Amino acid sequence: MLPFRFKRPVRYLVLDAEEDYVKGLIFENQKDNPALLTNYRSDYDDLETGIRNTLNGLVDNCRIFKGEEVSDISDLPAFLSLPSSILKARKIGDRIRRTGGIISRSEEASLNTRIISRAKYQIGQEYLNDTGIMPSELKFIGFKPIVRKINGYNVDRLHGNDGQELEFETLLTYLTKKDFQEIERIIGRLGLNDFRIIHLAQVLSDYSYSLIDNVSNLPKKLKKSEYTPTILMSYYAKEIL
């Protein structure tokens, strides 16, 4: 029998960029809940400078307050939330009537594709009307089912169930392709090798604020502060890693 080995805690970086400042936190996975290693906040005039200063501040804090060198911060998985002027989130509702019968996995996949396609079309048309920018210039980066109902009853999945009346709510996150390309260039210049863009709406749809009490090494002053939603991002990140 092979000896039991504990998995080394995984560190990851959470960056929450608002319109004029960036909040940064480094977490470690420890058993069931994340543990905060350090945090830093930096005001900025331009986003790249704000993120760069935040990364430098996190490294300095680790050295000064933890007595630890974090020379590989650019190699940490990074989860980045962007200002609302750049990254958008919308919930789109839809209904589909089918003939009935047990829903197969292939039909579920087809329905999901149809729902997402229709939601993207609706957002694209509204964006065109509001801004004059063509729907083809949007970059969709996240699709999350919020509600699935069959004949009025909530279900966790479609396949294996029977019914005619289907209702959906889907959360979509998106930004313009121009903004996405600029974010990629910024991240590239900063040297972050593994990053994901997420919207706080994706986090808040799954995780309760009560979870913050379970985060290890979290100073009391951060539990009810501007950091609160950013801290919840650690749970979202932990599930992906």
C-alpha positions as CSV (number, residue, x, y, z in Angstrom):
1,M,0.0,0.0,0.0
2,L,1.3,3.4,-0.9
3,P,1.8,5.8,2.0
4,F,-0.9,8.5,2.4
5,R,0.3,11.9,1.3
6,F,-1.2,15.2,2.1
7,K,-1.6,17.4,-0.9
8,R,0.4,20.6,-0.6
9,P,-1.8,23.7,-0.2
10,V,-2.3,25.5,-3.5
11,R,-1.8,29.3,-3.5
12,Y,-3.8,31.5,-5.8
13,L,-4.2,35.2,-6.4
14,V,-7.5,37.1,-6.4
15,L,-7.5,40.6,-8.0
16,D,-10.7,42.7,-7.9
17,A,-10.4,45.9,-10.0
18,E,-12.8,48.7,-9.4
19,E,-13.0,51.9,-11.4
20,D,-10.1,53.6,-9.5
21,Y,-8.5,51.0,-7.3
22,V,-7.5,47.3,-7.2
23,K,-7.8,45.0,-4.2
24,G,-5.5,42.0,-4.2
25,L,-5.4,38.9,-2.0
26,I,-3.3,35.8,-1.9
27,F,-5.0,32.6,-0.5
28,E,-3.9,29.1,0.3
29,N,-6.2,26.0,0.1
30,Q,-6.3,24.4,3.5
31,K,-8.6,21.4,3.8
32,D,-12.2,22.7,3.3
33,N,-11.7,26.5,3.4
34,P,-9.2,29.0,2.0
35,A,-6.7,30.8,4.2
36,L,-5.7,34.4,3.6
37,L,-1.9,34.9,3.3
38,T,-2.0,38.6,2.7
39,N,-3.9,41.5,1.1
40,Y,-3.2,44.9,-0.5
41,R,-5.1,47.8,-2.0
42,S,-3.8,50.3,-4.6
43,D,-5.4,53.3,-6.1
44,Y,-4.7,53.9,-9.8
45,D,-5.1,56.3,-12.7
46,D,-4.7,53.4,-15.2
47,L,-5.6,49.7,-14.7
48,E,-2.2,48.3,-15.6
49,T,-0.4,50.5,-13.0
50,G,-3.0,49.6,-10.4
51,I,-2.5,45.8,-10.9
52,R,1.3,46.1,-11.0
53,N,1.3,48.2,-7.8
54,T,-1.0,45.7,-6.1
55,L,1.2,42.7,-7.1
56,N,4.3,44.5,-5.7
57,G,2.4,45.4,-2.5
58,L,1.4,41.8,-2.0
59,V,5.0,40.6,-2.4
60,D,6.2,43.3,0.1
61,N,3.6,42.4,2.6
62,C,4.6,38.8,2.5
63,R,8.2,39.7,3.1
64,I,7.6,42.3,5.8
65,F,4.7,40.8,7.8
66,K,5.1,37.0,7.1
67,G,8.9,36.8,6.7
68,E,8.3,35.0,3.4
69,E,9.6,35.7,-0.1
70,V,7.0,35.2,-2.8
71,S,9.1,35.5,-5.9
72,D,6.8,33.4,-8.0
73,I,3.7,35.5,-7.8
74,S,3.4,35.7,-11.6
75,D,3.1,31.9,-11.6
76,L,0.2,31.8,-9.2
77,P,-3.3,31.1,-10.8
78,A,-4.9,34.5,-10.9
79,F,-8.6,35.3,-10.8
80,L,-9.4,38.8,-12.0
81,S,-12.6,40.8,-11.6
82,L,-12.9,43.9,-13.7
83,P,-14.7,47.3,-13.4
84,S,-18.4,47.3,-14.2
85,S,-17.6,49.7,-17.1
86,I,-15.7,46.9,-18.7
87,L,-17.1,43.5,-17.6
88,K,-20.9,43.1,-17.8
89,A,-23.2,40.5,-16.4
90,R,-26.9,39.8,-17.4
91,K,-29.5,37.3,-16.4
92,I,-31.7,36.2,-19.3
93,G,-34.9,34.3,-18.9
94,D,-36.3,32.0,-21.6
95,R,-39.1,29.4,-22.1
96,I,-39.2,26.4,-24.3
97,R,-42.2,24.1,-25.0
98,R,-41.4,20.6,-26.0
99,T,-43.6,17.5,-26.9
100,G,-42.7,15.6,-23.7
101,G,-40.9,12.4,-22.9
102,I,-37.8,11.8,-20.9
103,I,-35.0,14.3,-21.7
104,S,-31.8,12.6,-22.8
105,R,-28.3,13.9,-22.3
106,S,-28.0,14.7,-26.0
107,E,-31.3,16.7,-25.9
108,E,-30.2,18.5,-22.7
109,A,-27.0,19.5,-24.5
110,S,-29.0,20.7,-27.5
111,L,-31.3,22.7,-25.2
112,N,-28.4,24.3,-23.4
113,T,-26.8,25.3,-26.7
114,R,-30.1,26.8,-27.8
115,I,-30.7,28.7,-24.6
116,I,-27.2,30.2,-24.7
117,S,-27.5,31.1,-28.4
118,R,-30.8,32.9,-27.8
119,A,-29.5,34.7,-24.7
120,K,-26.4,35.9,-26.6
121,Y,-28.6,37.1,-29.4
122,Q,-30.8,39.1,-27.0
123,I,-27.9,40.7,-25.3
124,G,-26.2,41.5,-28.6
125,Q,-29.3,43.2,-30.0
126,E,-29.8,45.2,-26.8
127,Y,-26.1,46.2,-26.9
128,L,-26.4,47.3,-30.5
129,N,-29.5,49.5,-29.7
130,D,-27.8,51.0,-26.6
131,T,-24.3,51.7,-28.0
132,G,-24.4,51.2,-31.7
133,I,-21.7,48.5,-31.4
134,M,-22.3,45.4,-33.4
135,P,-23.0,42.2,-31.5
136,S,-20.1,40.5,-33.2
137,E,-17.8,42.8,-31.2
138,L,-18.8,41.2,-27.9
139,K,-16.7,38.5,-26.2
140,F,-18.8,36.2,-24.0
141,I,-16.6,34.6,-21.3
142,G,-19.1,33.0,-18.9
143,F,-22.4,31.1,-19.0
144,K,-24.1,29.9,-15.8
145,P,-27.5,28.3,-15.4
146,I,-29.3,30.0,-12.5
147,V,-32.8,28.5,-12.8
148,R,-34.0,25.4,-14.5
149,K,-37.7,24.5,-14.2
150,I,-39.8,21.7,-15.8
151,N,-43.5,22.2,-15.6
152,G,-43.0,24.8,-12.9
153,Y,-40.7,22.7,-10.7
154,N,-37.0,23.5,-10.0
155,V,-34.6,20.8,-11.2
156,D,-30.8,20.4,-10.9
157,R,-30.5,19.0,-14.4
158,L,-32.7,18.4,-17.4
159,H,-31.8,14.9,-18.5
160,G,-33.7,12.1,-16.8
161,N,-36.8,14.3,-16.3
162,D,-40.0,14.5,-18.2
163,G,-42.1,17.6,-19.0
164,Q,-43.3,20.0,-21.7
165,E,-42.9,23.4,-20.2
166,L,-39.2,24.4,-19.6
167,E,-38.1,27.7,-18.0
168,F,-34.6,29.0,-17.8
169,E,-32.6,31.8,-16.3
170,T,-29.0,32.0,-17.4
171,L,-26.2,34.4,-16.2
172,L,-23.9,35.6,-19.0
173,T,-20.8,37.6,-18.5
174,Y,-19.2,39.5,-21.4
175,L,-17.1,42.5,-22.5
176,T,-16.1,43.9,-25.8
177,K,-13.5,42.1,-27.8
178,K,-11.4,45.3,-27.8
179,D,-11.4,45.4,-24.0
180,F,-10.7,41.7,-23.8
181,Q,-7.7,42.1,-26.1
182,E,-6.4,45.0,-24.0
183,I,-6.8,43.0,-20.8
184,E,-4.8,40.2,-22.4
185,R,-2.0,42.6,-23.3
186,I,-1.9,44.1,-19.8
187,I,-1.8,40.6,-18.2
188,G,0.9,39.6,-20.7
189,R,3.0,42.7,-19.8
190,L,2.6,41.9,-16.1
191,G,3.8,38.4,-16.7
192,L,0.8,36.6,-15.1
193,N,0.9,33.1,-16.7
194,D,-2.4,31.7,-15.6
195,F,-5.4,34.0,-15.3
196,R,-9.2,33.8,-15.5
197,I,-11.7,36.7,-15.7
198,I,-14.7,36.3,-13.5
199,H,-17.6,38.6,-12.5
200,L,-18.7,38.9,-8.9
201,A,-22.2,38.0,-10.0
202,Q,-20.9,34.5,-10.8
203,V,-19.6,34.3,-7.2
204,L,-22.6,35.8,-5.5
205,S,-25.0,33.4,-7.3
206,D,-23.3,30.4,-5.5
207,Y,-21.7,31.5,-2.3
208,S,-23.2,33.0,0.9
209,Y,-21.5,35.9,2.8
210,S,-21.7,33.6,5.8
211,L,-18.8,31.6,4.4
212,I,-16.5,34.5,5.1
213,D,-16.4,33.5,8.8
214,N,-14.7,30.2,7.7
215,V,-11.7,31.8,6.0
216,S,-8.6,31.2,8.0
217,N,-6.3,34.0,9.1
218,L,-8.8,36.7,8.1
219,P,-8.5,39.9,10.1
220,K,-11.8,41.0,11.7
221,K,-11.7,44.4,10.0
222,L,-11.9,42.7,6.6
223,K,-15.0,40.6,7.4
224,K,-17.3,43.5,6.8
225,S,-15.5,45.9,4.5
226,E,-15.0,46.6,0.8
227,Y,-13.1,43.3,0.7
228,T,-16.1,41.2,1.5
229,P,-17.2,40.2,-2.1
230,T,-13.6,39.9,-3.1
231,I,-13.0,37.4,-0.2
232,L,-15.9,35.3,-1.5
233,M,-14.0,35.0,-4.9
234,S,-11.6,32.7,-3.0
235,Y,-14.3,30.0,-2.7
236,Y,-15.1,30.3,-6.4
237,A,-11.4,30.0,-7.2
238,K,-10.9,27.1,-4.8
239,E,-13.5,25.0,-6.6
240,I,-11.9,25.6,-10.0
241,L,-8.4,24.7,-8.9
